């Protein structure tokens, strides 16, 4: 049989046995080898790629553990007739214990449903793991990559994704997708929304309702989704010829329910509080409602509220929340599809998949709705 022309070099970024594995995996996935075909012998592999016996045996052992090959003593090594089901890890990390205990199902429930739907269609297995806030991610990623129990990883981070973690996965050629986070200065495999557009449309909706002093409650600006939503808010005000008042733009160090409560209380402690607010995260919306109730302010009679509702909290609030909503089920589907595609091709594509958001009109903004217009964007 013909060998692949891929090279194994001691000067590469990966250990020699991993390079050998990737060469053989590429040959198998590209169709050069089919189920039941015999692999080159250990001696042939050693001579072709100038490798030691230890390196070749380690590579073959790892491929056997992954279910891609099997061995017959005295006959040789062969392509497995049926690969095991792909195994995906969904890592959810960075949420504090209280938020996870109260709202864990909201944070990942729909997302998991979408991931499982797409995975089921590809006969893949999904494991969900929650890593508490404050625990480092790198040791777990190292264990996943080195143990090869999983074939790819989905990262759902409360905080921003780190360059080092992405660089580690890409150096190891380990398939990954970052869910709802991105790096502004480099391309990565991720599924995101257009948060700048979200901030613009939510603010523009309040402007169309004749609000001229609109407050903004944000989480930490070091997260792209909050930076982008603020930029959309500012663009909407500028487009309408309205002033930008920093006194009604507040940013918290986190985005918990308590942060929404604290920042909303602070927003209305000033001498000239707003008549409408945009709250840029689901959990913070819950806290904002509690703060307004405590202040004796009615929604929407005294204060119109528009929020971001990525976890279906909007229908549970009283009154129901008008919100920019990203369907997390769709995010899960797209994230799993991108990861499975990356696993299938064996190439890190560094591709951003965009999931569109939409404005869901409910009672909190003060718009007069009837049954036919509920759940649609304004004309």
C-alpha positions as CSV (number, residue, x, y, z in Angstrom):
1,X,0.0,0.0,0.0
2,X,1.1,3.6,-0.5
3,X,2.2,5.7,2.4
4,X,1.1,9.2,3.2
5,X,3.5,11.9,2.3
6,X,3.0,13.7,5.6
7,X,6.1,14.1,7.6
8,X,7.1,13.3,11.2
9,X,9.8,15.7,12.4
10,X,11.6,16.0,15.8
11,X,11.4,19.8,15.3
12,X,7.6,19.8,15.3
13,X,5.4,21.2,18.1
14,X,3.9,17.8,19.0
15,X,5.7,14.7,20.3
16,X,6.7,12.3,17.7
17,X,4.1,9.6,18.7
18,X,1.3,12.2,18.3
19,X,2.6,13.3,14.9
20,X,2.6,9.6,13.9
21,X,-0.9,9.3,15.1
22,X,-2.1,12.3,13.1
23,X,-0.4,11.0,9.9
24,X,-2.2,7.7,10.3
25,X,-5.5,9.3,11.3
26,X,-5.4,11.5,8.3
27,X,-4.8,8.5,6.0
28,X,-7.8,6.7,7.6
29,X,-10.2,9.6,7.5
30,X,-9.2,10.6,3.9
31,X,-10.3,7.2,2.7
32,X,-6.8,5.9,1.9
33,X,-7.5,3.0,4.3
34,X,-10.9,1.2,4.8
35,X,-12.3,-1.1,7.4
36,X,-10.3,-4.3,7.5
37,X,-7.3,-2.9,5.6
38,X,-3.9,-3.7,7.0
39,X,-1.7,-0.9,8.4
40,X,2.0,-0.8,7.6
41,X,4.0,-2.9,10.0
42,X,5.9,-1.4,12.8
43,X,9.2,-1.9,10.9
44,X,7.7,-0.2,7.8
45,X,6.6,2.8,9.9
46,X,10.0,3.0,11.6
47,X,11.8,3.1,8.3
48,X,9.4,5.4,6.5
49,X,9.4,8.1,9.2
50,X,12.8,7.3,10.9
51,X,11.2,6.6,14.2
52,X,12.1,4.5,17.2
53,X,10.2,1.3,18.1
54,X,8.9,3.0,21.3
55,X,7.4,5.9,19.3
56,X,5.6,3.7,16.8
57,X,4.2,1.4,19.5
58,X,3.0,4.3,21.5
59,X,1.2,5.8,18.5
60,X,-0.4,2.5,17.6
61,X,-1.5,1.9,21.2
62,X,-3.2,5.3,21.3
63,X,-5.0,4.6,18.0
64,X,-6.1,1.2,19.4
65,X,-7.4,2.9,22.6
66,X,-9.4,5.3,20.4
67,X,-11.0,2.4,18.6
68,X,-9.6,3.2,15.2
69,X,-7.4,0.1,14.8
70,X,-7.2,-3.5,16.2
71,X,-4.4,-6.0,16.2
72,X,-4.2,-9.7,15.4
73,X,-1.2,-11.4,16.9
74,X,1.0,-12.7,14.1
75,X,-1.1,-11.1,11.3
76,X,-0.6,-7.4,11.9
77,X,-2.7,-4.2,12.6
78,X,-5.9,-3.4,10.9
79,X,-8.5,-0.6,10.5
80,X,-11.4,-1.2,12.9
81,X,-14.6,-2.2,11.1
82,X,-16.6,0.2,13.2
83,X,-15.2,3.2,15.1
84,X,-16.6,3.8,18.5
85,X,-19.0,6.7,18.9
86,X,-17.4,10.1,19.0
87,X,-17.3,11.5,22.6
88,X,-17.8,15.1,23.3
89,X,-17.1,17.0,26.6
90,X,-19.1,20.1,27.4
91,X,-17.2,22.0,30.1
92,X,-19.1,24.7,31.9
93,X,-16.8,26.7,34.1
94,X,-16.5,30.0,36.1
95,X,-20.0,30.3,37.6
96,X,-20.1,30.8,41.4
97,X,-21.8,28.1,43.5
98,X,-24.9,30.3,44.3
99,X,-25.6,31.2,40.7
100,X,-25.1,27.6,39.6
101,X,-27.3,26.2,42.4
102,X,-30.2,28.6,41.6
103,X,-29.9,29.0,37.9
104,X,-27.8,26.2,36.5
105,X,-30.6,24.8,34.4
106,X,-31.1,28.3,32.9
107,X,-27.4,28.7,32.2
108,X,-27.0,25.4,30.3
109,X,-30.4,23.7,30.0
110,X,-31.3,24.7,26.4
111,X,-27.6,24.6,25.4
112,X,-27.3,21.0,26.5
113,X,-30.5,20.1,24.6
114,X,-29.1,21.5,21.4
115,X,-25.7,19.9,21.8
116,X,-27.4,16.5,22.5
117,X,-29.7,16.9,19.5
118,X,-26.9,17.4,17.0
119,X,-24.7,14.8,18.7
120,X,-27.5,12.2,18.6
121,X,-27.8,12.7,14.8
122,X,-24.1,11.8,14.5
123,X,-24.2,8.9,17.0
124,X,-22.0,10.9,19.4
125,X,-21.9,10.8,23.2
126,X,-21.9,14.0,25.3
127,X,-20.7,14.4,28.9
128,X,-21.5,17.6,30.8
129,X,-19.1,18.8,33.5
130,X,-19.4,21.9,35.7
131,X,-16.1,23.3,37.0
132,X,-16.5,25.7,39.9
133,X,-15.4,29.3,39.8
134,X,-11.8,29.8,40.8
135,X,-10.5,26.4,39.7
136,X,-8.0,26.5,36.8
137,X,-9.1,25.2,33.5
138,X,-5.7,24.1,32.1
139,X,-5.2,21.0,34.2
140,X,-8.6,19.6,33.2
141,X,-7.9,20.4,29.5
142,X,-4.5,18.6,29.8
143,X,-6.2,15.6,31.3
144,X,-8.8,15.5,28.5
145,X,-6.2,15.8,25.8
146,X,-3.7,13.4,27.2
147,X,-6.1,10.7,28.4
148,X,-8.0,10.9,25.1
149,X,-11.2,9.8,26.7
150,X,-12.9,12.5,24.7
151,X,-12.5,13.4,21.0
152,X,-13.4,17.1,21.3
153,X,-14.4,19.7,23.8
154,X,-17.0,22.5,24.0
155,X,-16.1,25.3,26.3
156,X,-18.9,27.3,28.0
157,X,-17.0,29.9,30.1
158,X,-18.5,32.5,32.5
159,X,-15.4,34.6,32.0
160,X,-13.4,35.4,28.9
161,X,-11.6,32.7,27.0
162,X,-7.9,32.8,27.5
163,X,-5.3,32.8,24.8
164,X,-3.2,30.2,26.6
165,X,-6.1,27.6,26.7
166,X,-6.8,28.0,23.0
167,X,-3.2,27.9,22.1
168,X,-2.8,24.7,24.2
169,X,-5.7,23.0,22.4
170,X,-4.5,24.1,18.9
171,X,-0.9,23.0,19.6
172,X,-2.2,19.6,20.5
173,X,-4.5,19.6,17.5
174,X,-7.4,18.8,19.8
175,X,-10.8,19.7,18.4
176,X,-12.6,22.5,20.3
177,X,-15.4,25.0,20.1
178,X,-15.8,28.0,22.4
179,X,-19.4,28.8,23.1
180,X,-20.5,32.4,23.3
181,X,-17.0,33.8,23.8
182,X,-14.4,35.1,21.3
183,X,-11.0,36.6,21.2
184,X,-10.9,40.1,19.6
185,X,-7.4,39.7,18.2
186,X,-7.4,36.3,16.7
187,X,-9.7,33.8,15.0
188,X,-10.8,30.8,16.9
189,X,-13.5,28.0,16.6
190,X,-16.5,29.6,18.3
191,X,-20.3,30.1,18.2
192,X,-21.3,33.7,19.0
193,X,-24.0,36.3,18.5
194,X,-23.8,39.9,17.1
195,X,-24.0,41.6,20.5
196,X,-23.3,45.0,19.1
197,X,-26.4,44.7,17.0
198,X,-28.3,43.4,20.0
199,X,-27.4,46.5,22.0
200,X,-28.4,48.7,19.1
201,X,-31.8,47.1,18.5
202,X,-32.8,47.0,22.2
203,X,-31.9,50.6,22.7
204,X,-33.5,51.7,19.4
205,X,-36.7,50.0,20.5
206,X,-36.8,52.1,23.7
207,X,-36.1,55.2,21.6
208,X,-39.0,54.4,19.3
209,X,-41.2,54.3,22.5
210,X,-40.2,58.0,23.0
211,X,-37.7,57.3,25.8
212,X,-34.8,59.8,25.7
213,X,-32.9,59.1,28.9
214,X,-32.0,55.4,28.9
215,X,-29.8,53.7,31.5
216,X,-27.5,50.7,30.8
217,X,-26.6,48.0,33.3
218,X,-23.6,46.0,32.2
219,X,-21.5,43.1,33.5
220,X,-17.7,43.4,33.3
221,X,-16.4,45.2,30.2
222,X,-13.5,42.8,29.8
223,X,-16.1,40.4,28.4
224,X,-16.7,40.9,24.7
225,X,-20.5,40.6,24.9
226,X,-20.7,43.5,27.3
227,X,-18.3,45.7,25.4
228,X,-20.2,45.0,22.2
229,X,-23.6,45.7,23.7
230,X,-22.4,49.0,25.1
231,X,-21.2,50.0,21.7
232,X,-24.6,49.1,20.2
233,X,-26.3,51.2,22.9
234,X,-24.0,54.1,22.1
235,X,-24.6,53.8,18.4
236,X,-28.3,53.8,18.8
237,X,-28.2,57.0,20.9
238,X,-25.9,58.7,18.4
239,X,-28.1,57.7,15.5
240,X,-31.1,59.2,17.3
241,X,-29.1,62.4,18.1
242,X,-29.3,61.7,21.8
243,X,-26.5,62.6,24.3
244,X,-24.3,59.9,25.9
245,X,-24.4,60.3,29.7
246,X,-21.8,58.2,31.5
247,X,-23.8,58.6,34.7
248,X,-26.5,56.2,33.5
249,X,-24.0,53.6,32.2
250,X,-23.0,51.3,35.0
251,X,-20.7,48.2,34.8
252,X,-20.4,45.5,37.5
253,X,-17.4,43.3,38.2
254,X,-19.6,40.2,37.6
255,X,-23.0,39.5,36.1
256,X,-24.9,37.7,38.9
257,X,-28.4,38.4,40.2
258,X,-26.8,40.4,43.0
259,X,-24.8,42.5,40.5
260,X,-28.0,43.4,38.7
261,X,-29.6,44.4,41.9
262,X,-26.7,46.5,43.1
263,X,-26.2,48.4,39.9
264,X,-29.8,49.1,39.4
265,X,-30.1,50.5,42.9
266,X,-27.1,52.7,42.1
267,X,-28.5,53.8,38.8
268,X,-31.6,55.2,40.5
269,X,-29.8,56.8,43.4
270,X,-28.8,59.8,41.2
271,X,-30.5,63.1,40.9
272,X,-31.8,62.5,37.4
273,X,-32.6,58.7,37.1
274,X,-33.5,57.3,33.7
275,X,-37.1,56.5,32.6
276,X,-36.0,53.3,30.8
277,X,-33.1,50.8,31.3
278,X,-31.4,48.2,29.2
279,X,-30.0,45.3,31.4
280,X,-27.5,43.3,29.4
281,X,-27.6,39.8,31.0
282,X,-30.2,37.3,32.0
283,X,-29.3,36.9,35.7
284,X,-28.8,40.6,36.1
285,X,-32.4,41.1,34.9
286,X,-33.7,39.2,37.9
287,X,-31.7,41.5,40.3
288,X,-32.8,44.6,38.4
289,X,-36.5,43.7,38.9
290,X,-35.9,43.1,42.6
291,X,-34.2,46.5,43.0
292,X,-37.0,48.4,41.2
293,X,-39.6,46.7,43.4
294,X,-37.7,47.7,46.5
295,X,-37.5,51.3,45.2
296,X,-41.3,51.3,44.7
297,X,-41.0,51.7,41.0
298,X,-43.5,50.0,38.7
299,X,-42.6,48.3,35.5
300,X,-43.4,49.7,32.9
301,X,-45.4,52.6,34.3
302,X,-42.5,54.2,36.1
303,X,-39.6,52.5,34.4
304,X,-39.5,50.7,31.0
305,X,-37.2,47.7,31.0
306,X,-35.6,45.8,28.2
307,X,-33.1,43.0,28.9
308,X,-31.0,40.2,27.5
309,X,-32.7,36.8,28.0
310,X,-30.6,33.9,26.9
311,X,-32.1,31.5,29.5
312,X,-35.9,31.9,29.3
313,X,-36.1,34.0,32.4
314,X,-38.2,36.6,30.7
315,X,-41.5,34.7,30.9
316,X,-41.0,34.0,34.6
317,X,-40.7,37.7,35.6
318,X,-43.6,39.9,36.5
319,X,-44.3,41.7,34.2
320,X,-42.8,39.4,31.5
321,X,-39.6,40.9,30.2
322,X,-39.1,42.4,26.7
323,X,-35.7,41.1,25.7
324,X,-33.1,40.5,23.0
325,X,-33.1,36.7,23.0
326,X,-30.5,34.3,21.5
327,X,-32.0,30.7,21.3
328,X,-29.4,28.7,23.3
329,X,-30.8,25.5,21.8
330,X,-29.7,26.7,18.4
331,X,-26.3,27.8,19.9
332,X,-25.9,24.2,21.2
333,X,-26.8,22.7,17.8
334,X,-24.3,24.9,15.9
335,X,-21.6,24.4,18.5
336,X,-21.9,20.6,18.3
337,X,-22.1,20.6,14.5
338,X,-18.9,22.7,14.3
339,X,-17.1,20.5,16.8
340,X,-18.1,17.3,15.0
341,X,-17.1,18.8,11.7
342,X,-13.7,19.7,13.1
343,X,-13.3,16.2,14.5
344,X,-14.2,14.6,11.2
345,X,-11.8,16.7,9.1
346,X,-9.0,16.6,11.7
347,X,-8.3,20.3,11.0
348,X,-8.8,23.2,13.4
349,X,-10.9,25.5,11.2
350,X,-10.8,28.6,13.3
351,X,-14.3,29.6,12.2
352,X,-16.9,31.8,13.9
353,X,-20.5,30.7,13.5
354,X,-23.1,33.4,14.1
355,X,-26.5,32.6,15.8
356,X,-29.0,35.4,15.2
357,X,-30.8,37.0,18.1
358,X,-34.3,38.6,18.0
359,X,-36.3,41.1,20.0
360,X,-39.2,39.5,21.9
361,X,-41.8,42.0,22.9
362,X,-43.5,41.5,26.2
363,X,-45.0,43.9,28.8
364,X,-42.0,45.3,30.6
365,X,-41.2,47.9,27.9
366,X,-44.6,49.6,27.9
367,X,-45.5,48.8,24.3
368,X,-49.1,48.1,23.6
369,X,-49.2,44.5,22.4
370,X,-51.9,42.2,21.2
371,X,-51.7,38.5,20.7
372,X,-50.8,38.8,17.0
373,X,-47.7,41.0,17.7
374,X,-46.4,39.2,20.8
375,X,-42.9,37.7,20.2
376,X,-42.1,39.8,17.1
377,X,-39.9,42.7,16.5
378,X,-41.4,46.1,15.9
379,X,-42.0,47.1,12.3
